[in-house]
Amino acid sequence: MAHPYVHVRSPDLFAELIRIADVTRSQLARRAHCSKAHITLISQGKRGCNPRVAWRIANTLGATVDELFTESKEGEPGGGDPTSIVAA
């Protein structure tokens, strides 16, 4: 079974958290171990990411994964079942 992908719940919340955390998209990309382009697509809700990247993003922005992201089936452009995402 494929690992779930997660998508941002609210592009507006994502942008606000970036502003509050006072980080650039480039800095966020470095901390999340992905490209700036990927951060831009994630922030716009156009692309998902794996839960590990989601955790790094949320941690950098001072949020939880569940606050910032929602689980979706692989291949879905966005959204999905808003159940708990991270199962350690």
Phi and psi in degrees as GROMACS dihedral restraints (atoms count N, CA, C in turn):
[ dihedral_restraints ]
;  ai    aj    ak    al  type     phi  dphi    fc
    3     4     5     6     1   -72.7    20    10
    4     5     6     7     1   149.4    20    10
    6     7     8     9     1   -70.4    20    10
    7     8     9    10     1   146.5    20    10
    9    10    11    12     1   -70.9    20    10
   10    11    12    13     1   149.5    20    10
   12    13    14    15     1  -104.0    20    10
   13    14    15    16     1   153.9    20    10
   15    16    17    18     1  -122.1    20    10
   16    17    18    19     1   152.4    20    10
   18    19    20    21     1  -128.2    20    10
   19    20    21    22     1   151.2    20    10
   21    22    23    24     1   -62.9    20    10
   22    23    24    25     1   136.3    20    10
   24    25    26    27     1   -70.6    20    10
   25    26    27    28     1   -41.8    20    10
   27    28    29    30     1  -144.5    20    10
   28    29    30    31     1   112.7    20    10
   30    31    32    33     1   -57.0    20    10
   31    32    33    34     1   -33.4    20    10
   33    34    35    36     1   -66.3    20    10
   34    35    36    37     1   -42.7    20    10
   36    37    38    39     1   -64.2    20    10
   37    38    39    40     1   -42.6    20    10
   39    40    41    42     1   -57.2    20    10
   40    41    42    43     1   -48.1    20    10
   42    43    44    45     1   -63.0    20    10
   43    44    45    46     1   -40.2    20    10
   45    46    47    48     1   -65.5    20    10
   46    47    48    49     1   -40.8    20    10
   48    49    50    51     1   -67.1    20    10
   49    50    51    52     1   -35.9    20    10
   51    52    53    54     1   -62.1    20    10
   52    53    54    55     1   -42.7    20    10
   54    55    56    57     1   -63.6    20    10
   55    56    57    58     1   -47.1    20    10
   57    58    59    60     1   -64.2    20    10
   58    59    60    61     1   -41.1    20    10
   60    61    62    63     1   -73.3    20    10
   61    62    63    64     1   -12.3    20    10
   63    64    65    66     1    55.8    20    10
   64    65    66    67     1    49.1    20    10
   66    67    68    69     1  -123.0    20    10
   67    68    69    70     1   149.7    20    10
   69    70    71    72     1   -86.3    20    10
   70    71    72    73     1   165.4    20    10
   72    73    74    75     1   -63.9    20    10
   73    74    75    76     1   -32.9    20    10
   75    76    77    78     1   -65.1    20    10
   76    77    78    79     1   -44.3    20    10
   78    79    80    81     1   -64.0    20    10
   79    80    81    82     1   -42.5    20    10
   81    82    83    84     1   -62.6    20    10
   82    83    84    85     1   -41.4    20    10
   84    85    86    87     1   -61.5    20    10
   85    86    87    88     1   -44.0    20    10
   87    88    89    90     1   -61.1    20    10
   88    89    90    91     1   -43.9    20    10
   90    91    92    93     1   -70.1    20    10
   91    92    93    94     1   -29.6    20    10
   93    94    95    96     1   -89.8    20    10
   94    95    96    97     1    -5.3    20    10
   96    97    98    99     1    62.5    20    10
   97    98    99   100     1    46.9    20    10
   99   100   101   102     1  -147.9    20    10
  100   101   102   103     1   178.7    20    10
  102   103   104   105     1   -82.2    20    10
  103   104   105   106     1   158.9    20    10
  105   106   107   108     1   -61.9    20    10
  106   107   108   109     1   -38.3    20    10
  108   109   110   111     1   -61.0    20    10
  109   110   111   112     1   -40.8    20    10
  111   112   113   114     1   -65.2    20    10
  112   113   114   115     1   -41.9    20    10
  114   115   116   117     1   -59.6    20    10
  115   116   117   118     1   -43.1    20    10
  117   118   119   120     1   -60.8    20    10
  118   119   120   121     1   -46.4    20    10
  120   121   122   123     1   -65.8    20    10
  121   122   123   124     1   -40.3    20    10
  123   124   125   126     1   -61.4    20    10
  124   125   126   127     1   -47.3    20    10
  126   127   128   129     1   -64.1    20    10
  127   128   129   130     1   -26.9    20    10
  129   130   131   132     1   -88.9    20    10
  130   131   132   133     1    -4.1    20    10
  132   133   134   135     1    78.0    20    10
  133   134   135   136     1    13.4    20    10
  135   136   137   138     1   -90.8    20    10
  136   137   138   139     1   -12.8    20    10
  138   139   140   141     1  -149.5    20    10
  139   140   141   142     1   146.2    20    10
  141   142   143   144     1   -95.9    20    10
  142   143   144   145     1  -177.3    20    10
  144   145   146   147     1  -148.6    20    10
  145   146   147   148     1   167.7    20    10
  147   148   149   150     1   -79.2    20    10
  148   149   150   151     1   161.0    20    10
  150   151   152   153     1   -59.2    20    10
  151   152   153   154     1   -29.4    20    10
  153   154   155   156     1   -66.2    20    10
  154   155   156   157     1   -45.2    20    10
  156   157   158   159     1   -65.9    20    10
  157   158   159   160     1   -40.3    20    10
  159   160   161   162     1   -58.8    20    10
  160   161   162   163     1   -41.5    20    10
  162   163   164   165     1   -63.2    20    10
  163   164   165   166     1   -43.4    20    10
  165   166   167   168     1   -63.3    20    10
  166   167   168   169     1   -41.5    20    10
  168   169   170   171     1   -63.6    20    10
  169   170   171   172     1   -52.1    20    10
  171   172   173   174     1   -59.3    20    10
  172   173   174   175     1   -43.7    20    10
  174   175   176   177     1   -60.8    20    10
  175   176   177   178     1   -43.4    20    10
  177   178   179   180     1   -64.2    20    10
  178   179   180   181     1   -35.4    20    10
  180   181   182   183     1   -91.0    20    10
  181   182   183   184     1     2.5    20    10
  183   184   185   186     1    73.1    20    10
  184   185   186   187     1    30.3    20    10
  186   187   188   189     1  -126.5    20    10
  187   188   189   190     1   171.5    20    10
  189   190   191   192     1   -95.0    20    10
  190   191   192   193     1   160.4    20    10
  192   193   194   195     1   -60.3    20    10
  193   194   195   196     1   -43.3    20    10
  195   196   197   198     1   -65.1    20    10
  196   197   198   199     1   -30.4    20    10
  198   199   200   201     1   -70.6    20    10
  199   200   201   202     1   -34.9    20    10
  201   202   203   204     1   -99.2    20    10
  202   203   204   205     1   -27.6    20    10
  204   205   206   207     1  -128.1    20    10
  205   206   207   208     1   160.2    20    10
  207   208   209   210     1  -130.6    20    10
  208   209   210   211     1   145.7    20    10
  210   211   212   213     1   -76.7    20    10
  211   212   213   214     1   143.9    20    10
  213   214   215   216     1  -143.9    20    10
  214   215   216   217     1   156.9    20    10
  216   217   218   219     1   -70.1    20    10
  217   218   219   220     1   149.1    20    10
  219   220   221   222     1   -55.9    20    10
  220   221   222   223     1   133.6    20    10
  222   223   224   225     1    94.6    20    10
  223   224   225   226     1   -16.8    20    10
  225   226   227   228     1   -73.1    20    10
  226   227   228   229     1   138.5    20    10
  228   229   230   231     1   -68.2    20    10
  229   230   231   232     1   -20.7    20    10
  231   232   233   234     1   177.7    20    10
  232   233   234   235     1   163.4    20    10
  234   235   236   237     1    69.2    20    10
  235   236   237   238     1  -174.0    20    10
  237   238   239   240     1   142.6    20    10
  238   239   240   241     1  -156.7    20    10
  240   241   242   243     1   -74.9    20    10
  241   242   243   244     1   116.7    20    10
  243   244   245   246     1   -81.3    20    10
  244   245   246   247     1    45.9    20    10
  246   247   248   249     1   -87.0    20    10
  247   248   249   250     1   175.7    20    10
  249   250   251   252     1   -57.1    20    10
  250   251   252   253     1   137.9    20    10
  252   253   254   255     1   -98.3    20    10
  253   254   255   256     1   -43.7    20    10
  255   256   257   258     1   -97.8    20    10
  256   257   258   259     1   120.2    20    10
  258   259   260   261     1  -121.4    20    10
  259   260   261   262     1   105.6    20    10
